[in-house]
């Protein structure tokens, strides 16, 4: 899984050959969130989260 970016103790990753729609996983601090990218039509949107508090 290639890491695209690291910030505030979090990693932004893309899994090779992952399913559509285009999305990224944000992993760290005991949690994971998935953001759909909606490129180029609109901004990223939180799809699901596990282990992160709001």
GUKOL-488136 format. One record per atom (N, C-alpha, C, O): residue number from 1; atom name; x, y, z. Coordinates in nm, 2 decimals, m for minus. Layout:
BEGIN
NODE num atomo     xx     yy     zz
NODE NUM    CA      X      Y      Z
...
% end
This chain:
BEGIN
NODE num atomo     xx     yy     zz
NODE   1     N   0.08  m0.12   0.00
NODE   1    CA   0.00   0.00   0.00
NODE   1     C   0.09   0.12   0.00
NODE   1     O   0.16   0.15   0.10
NODE   2     N   0.09   0.20  m0.11
NODE   2    CA   0.17   0.32  m0.12
NODE   2     C   0.12   0.43  m0.03
NODE   2     O   0.00   0.46  m0.03
NODE   3     N   0.21   0.49   0.05
NODE   3    CA   0.17   0.60   0.13
NODE   3     C   0.19   0.73   0.05
NODE   3     O   0.29   0.76  m0.01
NODE   4     N   0.08   0.81   0.04
NODE   4    CA   0.08   0.93  m0.04
NODE   4     C   0.13   1.05   0.04
NODE   4     O   0.20   1.14  m0.01
NODE   5     N   0.09   1.05   0.17
NODE   5    CA   0.12   1.17   0.26
NODE   5     C   0.12   1.12   0.40
NODE   5     O   0.05   1.03   0.44
NODE   6     N   0.19   1.20   0.48
NODE   6    CA   0.19   1.18   0.63
NODE   6     C   0.18   1.32   0.69
NODE   6     O   0.24   1.41   0.66
NODE   7     N   0.08   1.33   0.79
NODE   7    CA   0.07   1.45   0.86
NODE   7     C   0.00   1.42   0.99
NODE   7     O  m0.09   1.34   1.00
NODE   8     N   0.04   1.49   1.10
NODE   8    CA  m0.02   1.48   1.23
NODE   8     C  m0.03   1.34   1.28
NODE   8     O  m0.13   1.30   1.35
NODE   9     N   0.06   1.25   1.24
NODE   9    CA   0.06   1.11   1.29
NODE   9     C  m0.03   1.03   1.20
NODE   9     O  m0.05   0.91   1.24
NODE  10     N  m0.08   1.08   1.09
NODE  10    CA  m0.17   1.00   1.01
NODE  10     C  m0.10   0.97   0.88
NODE  10     O  m0.02   1.04   0.83
NODE  11     N  m0.14   0.86   0.81
NODE  11    CA  m0.09   0.82   0.68
NODE  11     C  m0.21   0.82   0.58
NODE  11     O  m0.32   0.77   0.61
NODE  12     N  m0.19   0.88   0.46
NODE  12    CA  m0.29   0.87   0.36
NODE  12     C  m0.24   0.77   0.26
NODE  12     O  m0.13   0.78   0.20
NODE  13     N  m0.32   0.66   0.23
NODE  13    CA  m0.27   0.55   0.15
NODE  13     C  m0.37   0.52   0.04
NODE  13     O  m0.49   0.54   0.06
NODE  14     N  m0.32   0.46  m0.07
NODE  14    CA  m0.41   0.40  m0.17
NODE  14     C  m0.37   0.26  m0.19
NODE  14     O  m0.25   0.23  m0.20
NODE  15     N  m0.46   0.17  m0.19
NODE  15    CA  m0.43   0.03  m0.21
NODE  15     C  m0.43   0.00  m0.36
NODE  15     O  m0.53   0.04  m0.43
NODE  16     N  m0.33  m0.06  m0.42
NODE  16    CA  m0.33  m0.10  m0.56
NODE  16     C  m0.44  m0.19  m0.60
NODE  16     O  m0.48  m0.28  m0.52
NODE  17     N  m0.50  m0.17  m0.71
NODE  17    CA  m0.61  m0.25  m0.76
NODE  17     C  m0.73  m0.25  m0.67
NODE  17     O  m0.81  m0.35  m0.67
NODE  18     N  m0.75  m0.14  m0.60
NODE  18    CA  m0.87  m0.13  m0.51
NODE  18     C  m0.99  m0.10  m0.60
NODE  18     O  m0.98  m0.06  m0.71
NODE  19     N  m1.11  m0.11  m0.54
NODE  19    CA  m1.24  m0.10  m0.61
NODE  19     C  m1.27   0.05  m0.64
NODE  19     O  m1.21   0.14  m0.57
NODE  20     N  m1.36   0.08  m0.72
NODE  20    CA  m1.42   0.21  m0.75
NODE  20     C  m1.53   0.24  m0.65
NODE  20     O  m1.58   0.15  m0.59
NODE  21     N  m1.56   0.36  m0.62
NODE  21    CA  m1.51   0.49  m0.67
NODE  21     C  m1.37   0.52  m0.62
NODE  21     O  m1.32   0.46  m0.52
NODE  22     N  m1.30   0.61  m0.68
NODE  22    CA  m1.16   0.65  m0.64
NODE  22     C  m1.17   0.70  m0.50
NODE  22     O  m1.26   0.79  m0.46
NODE  23     N  m1.08   0.65  m0.41
NODE  23    CA  m1.08   0.69  m0.27
NODE  23     C  m0.95   0.67  m0.21
NODE  23     O  m0.86   0.61  m0.27
NODE  24     N  m0.93   0.73  m0.09
NODE  24    CA  m0.81   0.71  m0.01
NODE  24     C  m0.84   0.67   0.13
NODE  24     O  m0.95   0.69   0.18
NODE  25     N  m0.75   0.60   0.19
NODE  25    CA  m0.76   0.56   0.33
NODE  25     C  m0.67   0.65   0.42
NODE  25     O  m0.56   0.67   0.38
NODE  26     N  m0.72   0.69   0.53
NODE  26    CA  m0.64   0.77   0.63
NODE  26     C  m0.63   0.68   0.75
NODE  26     O  m0.73   0.65   0.81
NODE  27     N  m0.51   0.65   0.79
NODE  27    CA  m0.48   0.55   0.89
NODE  27     C  m0.39   0.61   1.00
NODE  27     O  m0.30   0.67   0.97
NODE  28     N  m0.43   0.58   1.12
NODE  28    CA  m0.34   0.62   1.23
NODE  28     C  m0.42   0.64   1.36
NODE  28     O  m0.54   0.65   1.36
NODE  29     N  m0.34   0.65   1.47
NODE  29    CA  m0.40   0.67   1.60
NODE  29     C  m0.52   0.57   1.64
NODE  29     O  m0.61   0.61   1.70
NODE  30     N  m0.50   0.45   1.59
NODE  30    CA  m0.60   0.34   1.62
NODE  30     C  m0.72   0.35   1.54
NODE  30     O  m0.82   0.28   1.57
NODE  31     N  m0.73   0.43   1.43
NODE  31    CA  m0.85   0.44   1.35
NODE  31     C  m0.81   0.44   1.20
NODE  31     O  m0.70   0.45   1.16
NODE  32     N  m0.92   0.43   1.12
NODE  32    CA  m0.91   0.44   0.98
NODE  32     C  m1.03   0.51   0.93
NODE  32     O  m1.14   0.49   0.97
NODE  33     N  m1.01   0.60   0.83
NODE  33    CA  m1.12   0.67   0.76
NODE  33     C  m1.11   0.65   0.61
NODE  33     O  m0.99   0.64   0.56
NODE  34     N  m1.22   0.65   0.54
NODE  34    CA  m1.21   0.63   0.39
NODE  34     C  m1.28   0.76   0.33
NODE  34     O  m1.40   0.79   0.37
NODE  35     N  m1.21   0.82   0.24
NODE  35    CA  m1.27   0.94   0.17
NODE  35     C  m1.28   0.91   0.02
NODE  35     O  m1.19   0.88  m0.04
NODE  36     N  m1.41   0.93  m0.03
NODE  36    CA  m1.43   0.93  m0.17
NODE  36     C  m1.38   1.06  m0.23
NODE  36     O  m1.40   1.16  m0.17
NODE  37     N  m1.31   1.05  m0.35
NODE  37    CA  m1.24   1.17  m0.40
NODE  37     C  m1.33   1.26  m0.49
NODE  37     O  m1.32   1.38  m0.49
NODE  38     N  m1.43   1.20  m0.56
NODE  38    CA  m1.52   1.28  m0.65
NODE  38     C  m1.45   1.37  m0.75
NODE  38     O  m1.50   1.48  m0.78
NODE  39     N  m1.33   1.34  m0.79
NODE  39    CA  m1.25   1.42  m0.88
NODE  39     C  m1.30   1.41  m1.02
NODE  39     O  m1.34   1.30  m1.06
NODE  40     N  m1.31   1.51  m1.10
NODE  40    CA  m1.29   1.65  m1.06
NODE  40     C  m1.42   1.72  m1.03
NODE  40     O  m1.42   1.85  m1.02
NODE  41     N  m1.53   1.65  m1.01
NODE  41    CA  m1.66   1.71  m0.99
NODE  41     C  m1.68   1.78  m0.86
NODE  41     O  m1.77   1.87  m0.85
NODE  42     N  m1.61   1.74  m0.76
NODE  42    CA  m1.64   1.80  m0.63
NODE  42     C  m1.53   1.77  m0.52
NODE  42     O  m1.43   1.70  m0.55
NODE  43     N  m1.55   1.81  m0.40
NODE  43    CA  m1.46   1.79  m0.29
NODE  43     C  m1.46   1.65  m0.24
NODE  43     O  m1.56   1.58  m0.26
NODE  44     N  m1.36   1.60  m0.17
NODE  44    CA  m1.36   1.47  m0.11
NODE  44     C  m1.47   1.47   0.00
NODE  44     O  m1.51   1.57   0.05
NODE  45     N  m1.52   1.34   0.02
NODE  45    CA  m1.63   1.32   0.11
NODE  45     C  m1.60   1.20   0.20
NODE  45     O  m1.56   1.10   0.15
NODE  46     N  m1.62   1.22   0.33
NODE  46    CA  m1.60   1.11   0.42
NODE  46     C  m1.71   1.00   0.40
NODE  46     O  m1.83   1.03   0.40
NODE  47     N  m1.66   0.88   0.37
NODE  47    CA  m1.75   0.77   0.34
NODE  47     C  m1.77   0.68   0.46
NODE  47     O  m1.89   0.64   0.50
NODE  48     N  m1.66   0.65   0.54
NODE  48    CA  m1.68   0.57   0.65
NODE  48     C  m1.56   0.59   0.75
NODE  48     O  m1.45   0.63   0.70
NODE  49     N  m1.58   0.56   0.87
NODE  49    CA  m1.47   0.57   0.97
NODE  49     C  m1.48   0.47   1.08
NODE  49     O  m1.59   0.42   1.11
NODE  50     N  m1.36   0.42   1.12
NODE  50    CA  m1.36   0.32   1.23
NODE  50     C  m1.25   0.36   1.33
NODE  50     O  m1.14   0.39   1.30
NODE  51     N  m1.29   0.37   1.46
NODE  51    CA  m1.20   0.40   1.56
NODE  51     C  m1.16   0.55   1.59
NODE  51     O  m1.09   0.58   1.68
NODE  52     N  m1.21   0.64   1.50
NODE  52    CA  m1.18   0.78   1.52
NODE  52     C  m1.30   0.84   1.59
NODE  52     O  m1.42   0.80   1.56
NODE  53     N  m1.28   0.93   1.68
NODE  53    CA  m1.39   1.01   1.74
NODE  53     C  m1.42   1.13   1.65
NODE  53     O  m1.33   1.17   1.58
NODE  54     N  m1.54   1.18   1.65
NODE  54    CA  m1.57   1.30   1.57
NODE  54     C  m1.49   1.42   1.62
NODE  54     O  m1.51   1.52   1.56
% end
